[in-house]
Amino acid sequence: MKKNILVVLGGQSGEHEVSLMSALSVLKAVDEKKYGIVPVGISKQGTWKFFDEPLNTLREKSWQELRDYLEKEEEQDLSLRTNTQKDPKGQLVLWNQHRKEAIDLVFPVLHGPLGEDGTIQGMCEMLNVPYVGAGVLASSVAMDKAMTKNIVSTLGILQAEYHLVLKEEYQKNEKERERQKQLIEKRFSYPVFIKPANLGSSVGITKAHNAQELLEGIDLALSFDRKVLVEEFIDAREIECGILGNYSPKASLPSEIIPHNEFYDYRDKYFDGKSQFVIPAKLTKEQREKIQDQGKRIFKAMGCTGLARIDFFVEKTTGAIYFNEINTMPGFTKISMYPKMWEATGIAYEALIEELIELGFRRFHKNEG
């Protein structure tokens, strides 16, 4: 009997559209001969909805059509619970007044808060159902750039210095804003990067060249998150490495991003597509092996399972390698780097999706055992 895979897409974060793009690619890649596929979307308001069209019809839709469907005001009363009948342990039942589906594994193709941050992973744990990707703790910690930096610092791996801005303190009054600005300017020279602590896909990230841009960038980042990092600028190449596995992970060939703009931002990642990519990245053997080794060490130290994309900087003049950030559910669009790196390493997109599903099942059964 086929196992049913629940592919969850959309979500309430600022990366809703990216999730729809990724999920369309995943839906096309899951082997229908081996698995039943049950797509469910989450609107920006948090409504869970079945898709009524046949899978082949859904696969041909654009991400904009999926978004428009999810935003329609209609009540589905979709419910879910652990299966209490004599079906395989951990199975989930999902239903509304028109439809009922038994689920064997959840593939959360969700990016950002309320999806990639341990929330849906915690739901799966409570419902005792297998799922693809990192567990609750690894997902939540990896979502927070400041917490991630704290863990990576224990490994002796280089990373950019940063100043942490907390919304509650920063927005007290104008005097506090000025104090924080002075602290940043005393510690770093311009330019600096400003990042929301808990968003991916470069959402809300800006590069500030002066005090005015710094203050504007902090205000923008604080509109997405209560915690913001102001990071030193490193004149470096942007290198990424894919990690795949559970407790003995493997690393892909690294890739290099050559940004079209000043840095690889959200629009360039998913809409403009004008940046250039080099796979494999032109690195020395020593650099490549060091990036792969550090990627696996970070993956294990964070407690990750399934997959992650780990981003590095390679300083242009010295060749020094700096950790940048980790993404536990990287993009899976047709232009996303994670699947492209594995394809260059010898694992095709369809085989990658199959392996991720199997890793989810194996992690569940190992934890149960």
DOMAR-744485 format. One record per residue (C-alpha): residue number from 1; residue in one letter; x, y, z. Coordinates in nm, 2 decimals. Layout:
BEGIN
ATOM  num  residu  xx  yy  zz
ATOM  NUM  A  X  Y  Z
...
# end
This chain:
BEGIN
ATOM  num  residu  xx  yy  zz
ATOM  1  M  0.00  0.00  0.00
ATOM  2  K  0.12  0.35  -0.09
ATOM  3  K  0.23  0.58  0.20
ATOM  4  N  0.06  0.92  0.20
ATOM  5  I  0.28  1.22  0.20
ATOM  6  L  0.12  1.55  0.33
ATOM  7  V  0.30  1.84  0.14
ATOM  8  V  0.23  2.16  0.34
ATOM  9  L  0.28  2.49  0.16
ATOM  10  G  0.22  2.86  0.20
ATOM  11  G  0.23  2.96  0.56
ATOM  12  Q  0.20  3.29  0.75
ATOM  13  S  0.55  3.42  0.72
ATOM  14  G  0.70  3.68  0.49
ATOM  15  E  0.83  3.39  0.28
ATOM  16  H  0.48  3.26  0.18
ATOM  17  E  0.54  3.31  -0.19
ATOM  18  V  0.88  3.13  -0.18
ATOM  19  S  0.71  2.84  -0.02
ATOM  20  L  0.45  2.82  -0.30
ATOM  21  M  0.73  2.82  -0.56
ATOM  22  S  0.93  2.55  -0.37
ATOM  23  A  0.62  2.33  -0.32
ATOM  24  L  0.53  2.33  -0.68
ATOM  25  S  0.87  2.19  -0.77
ATOM  26  V  0.84  1.93  -0.48
ATOM  27  L  0.49  1.82  -0.60
ATOM  28  K  0.63  1.76  -0.95
ATOM  29  A  0.92  1.55  -0.81
ATOM  30  V  0.75  1.31  -0.56
ATOM  31  D  0.71  0.97  -0.71
ATOM  32  E  0.34  0.90  -0.75
ATOM  33  K  0.40  0.53  -0.81
ATOM  34  K  0.54  0.50  -0.46
ATOM  35  Y  0.35  0.76  -0.26
ATOM  36  G  0.01  0.92  -0.24
ATOM  37  I  0.04  1.30  -0.24
ATOM  38  V  -0.19  1.52  -0.03
ATOM  39  P  -0.11  1.89  -0.08
ATOM  40  V  -0.25  2.13  0.18
ATOM  41  G  -0.20  2.50  0.18
ATOM  42  I  -0.19  2.75  0.47
ATOM  43  S  -0.31  3.10  0.39
ATOM  44  K  -0.14  3.41  0.52
ATOM  45  Q  -0.42  3.43  0.78
ATOM  46  G  -0.35  3.08  0.90
ATOM  47  T  -0.64  2.89  0.73
ATOM  48  W  -0.55  2.53  0.63
ATOM  49  K  -0.71  2.42  0.30
ATOM  50  F  -0.72  2.11  0.08
ATOM  51  F  -0.67  2.16  -0.29
ATOM  52  D  -0.96  2.02  -0.48
ATOM  53  E  -0.80  1.98  -0.83
ATOM  54  P  -0.63  1.65  -0.93
ATOM  55  L  -0.26  1.65  -0.87
ATOM  56  N  -0.16  1.67  -1.24
ATOM  57  T  -0.38  1.99  -1.27
ATOM  58  L  -0.23  2.14  -0.95
ATOM  59  R  0.12  2.08  -1.07
ATOM  60  E  0.06  2.29  -1.38
ATOM  61  K  -0.06  2.59  -1.19
ATOM  62  S  0.15  2.90  -1.12
ATOM  63  W  0.25  3.00  -0.77
ATOM  64  Q  0.03  3.31  -0.81
ATOM  65  E  -0.27  3.09  -0.87
ATOM  66  L  -0.20  2.89  -0.56
ATOM  67  R  -0.17  3.21  -0.36
ATOM  68  D  -0.50  3.34  -0.50
ATOM  69  Y  -0.68  3.02  -0.41
ATOM  70  L  -0.54  3.02  -0.05
ATOM  71  E  -0.65  3.38  0.00
ATOM  72  K  -1.02  3.32  -0.10
ATOM  73  E  -1.25  3.37  0.19
ATOM  74  E  -1.41  3.03  0.24
ATOM  75  E  -1.44  2.81  0.55
ATOM  76  Q  -1.32  2.45  0.51
ATOM  77  D  -1.32  2.35  0.88
ATOM  78  L  -1.01  2.13  0.82
ATOM  79  S  -0.92  1.92  1.12
ATOM  80  L  -0.64  1.69  1.21
ATOM  81  R  -0.57  1.43  1.48
ATOM  82  T  -0.36  1.12  1.55
ATOM  83  N  -0.51  0.81  1.41
ATOM  84  T  -0.64  0.60  1.70
ATOM  85  Q  -0.75  0.31  1.49
ATOM  86  K  -0.54  0.00  1.40
ATOM  87  D  -0.34  0.17  1.13
ATOM  88  P  0.04  0.22  1.13
ATOM  89  K  0.16  0.40  1.44
ATOM  90  G  0.21  0.77  1.40
ATOM  91  Q  -0.04  0.81  1.12
ATOM  92  L  -0.23  1.14  1.11
ATOM  93  V  -0.59  1.19  1.00
ATOM  94  L  -0.68  1.51  0.82
ATOM  95  W  -1.04  1.58  0.72
ATOM  96  N  -1.32  1.83  0.66
ATOM  97  Q  -1.69  1.78  0.57
ATOM  98  H  -1.60  1.67  0.22
ATOM  99  R  -1.28  1.48  0.24
ATOM  100  K  -1.07  1.26  0.47
ATOM  101  E  -0.70  1.17  0.43
ATOM  102  A  -0.47  0.94  0.64
ATOM  103  I  -0.12  1.07  0.64
ATOM  104  D  0.20  0.88  0.70
ATOM  105  L  0.46  1.16  0.67
ATOM  106  V  0.45  1.54  0.66
ATOM  107  F  0.68  1.73  0.42
ATOM  108  P  0.66  2.09  0.55
ATOM  109  V  0.77  2.30  0.25
ATOM  110  L  0.75  2.61  0.46
ATOM  111  H  1.00  2.88  0.50
ATOM  112  G  1.04  3.13  0.79
ATOM  113  P  0.84  3.17  1.11
ATOM  114  L  0.55  2.94  1.18
ATOM  115  G  0.69  2.68  0.95
ATOM  116  E  1.06  2.65  0.97
ATOM  117  D  1.11  2.76  1.33
ATOM  118  G  1.00  2.44  1.52
ATOM  119  T  0.63  2.52  1.53
ATOM  120  I  0.49  2.28  1.27
ATOM  121  Q  0.77  2.03  1.38
ATOM  122  G  0.63  2.05  1.73
ATOM  123  M  0.28  1.98  1.60
ATOM  124  C  0.41  1.67  1.42
ATOM  125  E  0.58  1.55  1.74
ATOM  126  M  0.25  1.60  1.94
ATOM  127  L  0.06  1.41  1.67
ATOM  128  N  0.33  1.14  1.66
ATOM  129  V  0.37  1.16  1.28
ATOM  130  P  0.70  1.14  1.09
ATOM  131  Y  0.82  1.45  0.90
ATOM  132  V  1.09  1.57  0.67
ATOM  133  G  1.37  1.79  0.81
ATOM  134  A  1.51  1.91  1.14
ATOM  135  G  1.34  1.85  1.47
ATOM  136  V  1.18  2.11  1.71
ATOM  137  L  1.50  2.23  1.88
ATOM  138  A  1.72  2.24  1.58
ATOM  139  S  1.46  2.42  1.37
ATOM  140  S  1.39  2.68  1.64
ATOM  141  V  1.75  2.76  1.72
ATOM  142  A  1.86  2.76  1.35
ATOM  143  M  1.58  3.01  1.28
ATOM  144  D  1.74  3.26  1.52
ATOM  145  K  2.06  3.40  1.37
ATOM  146  A  2.19  3.52  1.71
ATOM  147  M  2.13  3.19  1.88
ATOM  148  T  2.30  3.01  1.59
ATOM  149  K  2.60  3.23  1.62
ATOM  150  N  2.63  3.15  1.99
ATOM  151  I  2.64  2.77  1.91
ATOM  152  V  2.88  2.81  1.62
ATOM  153  S  3.12  3.02  1.83
ATOM  154  T  3.18  2.71  2.05
ATOM  155  L  3.32  2.52  1.74
ATOM  156  G  3.60  2.77  1.68
ATOM  157  I  3.47  2.86  1.34
ATOM  158  L  3.52  3.22  1.22
ATOM  159  Q  3.20  3.43  1.17
ATOM  160  A  3.11  3.80  1.12
ATOM  161  E  3.10  4.01  1.44
ATOM  162  Y  2.76  4.16  1.52
ATOM  163  H  2.57  4.40  1.74
ATOM  164  L  2.23  4.28  1.86
ATOM  165  V  1.93  4.53  1.86
ATOM  166  L  1.62  4.45  2.06
ATOM  167  K  1.30  4.62  1.96
ATOM  168  E  1.18  4.69  2.32
ATOM  169  E  1.50  4.87  2.40
ATOM  170  Y  1.57  5.04  2.07
ATOM  171  Q  1.23  5.20  2.04
ATOM  172  K  1.21  5.34  2.40
ATOM  173  N  1.31  5.69  2.29
ATOM  174  E  1.53  5.89  2.06
ATOM  175  K  1.82  5.89  2.31
ATOM  176  E  1.83  5.51  2.31
ATOM  177  R  1.83  5.50  1.93
ATOM  178  E  2.12  5.74  1.92
ATOM  179  R  2.31  5.54  2.18
ATOM  180  Q  2.28  5.22  1.98
ATOM  181  K  2.38  5.40  1.66
ATOM  182  Q  2.70  5.53  1.83
ATOM  183  L  2.78  5.18  1.97
ATOM  184  I  2.75  5.03  1.62
ATOM  185  E  2.96  5.31  1.46
ATOM  186  K  3.23  5.27  1.73
ATOM  187  R  3.25  4.90  1.67
ATOM  188  F  3.22  4.88  1.29
ATOM  189  S  3.30  5.09  0.99
ATOM  190  Y  3.05  5.13  0.71
ATOM  191  P  2.91  4.94  0.52
ATOM  192  V  2.73  4.71  0.76
ATOM  193  F  2.45  4.45  0.70
ATOM  194  I  2.12  4.47  0.89
ATOM  195  K  1.93  4.15  0.93
ATOM  196  P  1.61  4.04  1.11
ATOM  197  A  1.71  3.75  1.34
ATOM  198  N  1.43  3.52  1.25
ATOM  199  L  1.37  3.54  0.87
ATOM  200  G  1.52  3.37  0.58
ATOM  201  S  1.54  3.42  0.20
ATOM  202  S  1.71  3.76  0.27
ATOM  203  V  1.38  3.91  0.36
ATOM  204  G  1.43  4.25  0.54
ATOM  205  I  1.80  4.25  0.49
ATOM  206  T  1.97  4.58  0.39
ATOM  207  K  2.33  4.71  0.35
ATOM  208  A  2.39  5.04  0.51
ATOM  209  H  2.66  5.28  0.39
ATOM  210  N  2.60  5.56  0.63
ATOM  211  A  2.41  5.66  0.95
ATOM  212  Q  2.08  5.74  0.77
ATOM  213  E  2.08  5.40  0.59
ATOM  214  L  2.17  5.23  0.92
ATOM  215  L  1.87  5.38  1.10
ATOM  216  E  1.63  5.31  0.81
ATOM  217  G  1.76  4.95  0.78
ATOM  218  I  1.71  4.89  1.15
ATOM  219  D  1.35  5.02  1.13
ATOM  220  L  1.28  4.80  0.83
ATOM  221  A  1.43  4.49  1.00
ATOM  222  L  1.23  4.56  1.32
ATOM  223  S  0.91  4.57  1.12
ATOM  224  F  0.97  4.19  1.06
ATOM  225  D  1.12  4.09  1.39
ATOM  226  R  1.18  4.21  1.75
ATOM  227  K  1.54  4.11  1.73
ATOM  228  V  1.79  4.25  1.47
ATOM  229  L  2.16  4.18  1.39
ATOM  230  V  2.39  4.46  1.26
ATOM  231  E  2.69  4.27  1.11
ATOM  232  E  3.03  4.38  1.01
ATOM  233  F  3.09  4.38  0.63
ATOM  234  I  3.33  4.11  0.50
ATOM  235  D  3.46  4.16  0.15
ATOM  236  A  3.41  3.81  0.05
ATOM  237  R  3.28  3.56  -0.20
ATOM  238  E  2.94  3.40  -0.11
ATOM  239  I  2.97  3.02  -0.09
ATOM  240  E  2.70  2.77  -0.01
ATOM  241  C  2.71  2.40  0.08
ATOM  242  G  2.43  2.15  0.10
ATOM  243  I  2.41  1.90  0.39
ATOM  244  L  2.20  1.58  0.37
ATOM  245  G  2.15  1.30  0.62
ATOM  246  N  2.05  1.24  0.98
ATOM  247  Y  2.33  1.15  1.22
ATOM  248  S  2.61  1.08  0.97
ATOM  249  P  2.55  1.36  0.72
ATOM  250  K  2.72  1.42  0.39
ATOM  251  A  2.81  1.74  0.22
ATOM  252  S  2.75  1.85  -0.14
ATOM  253  L  3.00  2.02  -0.37
ATOM  254  P  2.99  2.39  -0.27
ATOM  255  S  2.85  2.66  -0.50
ATOM  256  E  2.93  3.03  -0.54
ATOM  257  I  2.68  3.31  -0.59
ATOM  258  I  2.79  3.61  -0.78
ATOM  259  P  2.52  3.87  -0.69
ATOM  260  H  2.38  4.10  -0.96
ATOM  261  N  2.32  4.37  -0.70
ATOM  262  E  2.53  4.46  -0.39
ATOM  263  F  2.43  4.14  -0.23
ATOM  264  Y  2.21  3.84  -0.30
ATOM  265  D  1.87  3.97  -0.19
ATOM  266  Y  1.51  3.84  -0.18
ATOM  267  R  1.41  3.97  -0.52
ATOM  268  D  1.72  3.84  -0.69
ATOM  269  K  1.68  3.50  -0.53
ATOM  270  Y  1.33  3.44  -0.64
ATOM  271  F  1.21  3.69  -0.90
ATOM  272  D  1.48  3.87  -1.10
ATOM  273  G  1.72  3.58  -1.13
ATOM  274  K  2.00  3.80  -1.26
ATOM  275  S  2.27  3.67  -1.02
ATOM  276  Q  2.52  3.41  -1.16
ATOM  277  F  2.60  3.08  -1.00
ATOM  278  V  2.91  2.86  -1.02
ATOM  279  I  2.87  2.50  -0.94
ATOM  280  P  3.11  2.37  -0.82
ATOM  281  A  3.26  2.68  -0.68
ATOM  282  K  3.62  2.76  -0.78
ATOM  283  L  3.80  2.68  -0.46
ATOM  284  T  4.12  2.51  -0.37
ATOM  285  K  4.09  2.15  -0.26
ATOM  286  E  4.17  2.26  0.10
ATOM  287  Q  3.90  2.53  0.10
ATOM  288  R  3.64  2.29  -0.04
ATOM  289  E  3.71  2.02  0.21
ATOM  290  K  3.72  2.28  0.50
ATOM  291  I  3.38  2.42  0.40
ATOM  292  Q  3.23  2.07  0.37
ATOM  293  D  3.38  1.97  0.70
ATOM  294  Q  3.27  2.28  0.88
ATOM  295  G  2.92  2.24  0.73
ATOM  296  K  2.88  1.89  0.87
ATOM  297  R  3.02  2.00  1.21
ATOM  298  I  2.77  2.29  1.23
ATOM  299  F  2.49  2.06  1.12
ATOM  300  K  2.56  1.81  1.39
ATOM  301  A  2.63  2.08  1.66
ATOM  302  M  2.29  2.23  1.59
ATOM  303  G  2.12  1.89  1.61
ATOM  304  C  1.99  1.90  1.26
ATOM  305  T  1.85  1.61  1.07
ATOM  306  G  1.74  1.57  0.71
ATOM  307  L  1.88  1.87  0.54
ATOM  308  A  2.03  2.21  0.56
ATOM  309  R  2.20  2.46  0.34
ATOM  310  I  2.49  2.63  0.51
ATOM  311  D  2.63  2.96  0.38
ATOM  312  F  2.98  3.08  0.41
ATOM  313  F  3.20  3.37  0.32
ATOM  314  V  3.55  3.33  0.17
ATOM  315  E  3.74  3.65  0.23
ATOM  316  K  3.87  3.78  -0.11
ATOM  317  T  4.22  3.87  0.00
ATOM  318  T  4.31  3.61  0.26
ATOM  319  G  4.09  3.32  0.16
ATOM  320  A  3.97  3.29  0.52
ATOM  321  I  3.64  3.10  0.56
ATOM  322  Y  3.36  3.25  0.77
ATOM  323  F  3.03  3.09  0.86
ATOM  324  N  2.74  3.31  0.75
ATOM  325  E  2.41  3.13  0.83
ATOM  326  I  2.22  2.80  0.82
ATOM  327  N  1.88  2.73  0.66
ATOM  328  T  1.70  2.41  0.77
ATOM  329  M  1.44  2.42  0.49
ATOM  330  P  1.62  2.58  0.19
ATOM  331  G  1.44  2.69  -0.12
ATOM  332  F  1.34  2.41  -0.36
ATOM  333  T  1.24  2.61  -0.66
ATOM  334  K  1.38  2.53  -1.00
ATOM  335  I  1.66  2.79  -0.95
ATOM  336  S  1.73  2.72  -0.59
ATOM  337  M  2.09  2.63  -0.50
ATOM  338  Y  2.03  2.34  -0.26
ATOM  339  P  1.89  2.10  -0.52
ATOM  340  K  2.13  2.23  -0.78
ATOM  341  M  2.43  2.16  -0.56
ATOM  342  W  2.32  1.80  -0.50
ATOM  343  E  2.25  1.75  -0.87
ATOM  344  A  2.61  1.86  -0.94
ATOM  345  T  2.72  1.61  -0.67
ATOM  346  G  2.53  1.33  -0.83
ATOM  347  I  2.18  1.33  -0.68
ATOM  348  A  1.91  1.43  -0.92
ATOM  349  Y  1.61  1.64  -0.79
ATOM  350  E  1.37  1.35  -0.78
ATOM  351  A  1.62  1.12  -0.60
ATOM  352  L  1.69  1.40  -0.35
ATOM  353  I  1.32  1.43  -0.26
ATOM  354  E  1.30  1.06  -0.23
ATOM  355  E  1.60  1.05  0.01
ATOM  356  L  1.45  1.33  0.22
ATOM  357  I  1.13  1.14  0.26
ATOM  358  E  1.32  0.82  0.36
ATOM  359  L  1.53  1.02  0.61
ATOM  360  G  1.21  1.15  0.77
ATOM  361  F  1.08  0.79  0.82
ATOM  362  R  1.42  0.67  0.94
ATOM  363  R  1.45  0.95  1.20
ATOM  364  F  1.10  0.88  1.33
ATOM  365  H  1.16  0.50  1.37
ATOM  366  K  1.50  0.56  1.53
ATOM  367  N  1.35  0.80  1.78
ATOM  368  E  1.06  0.56  1.85
ATOM  369  G  1.30  0.27  1.90
# end
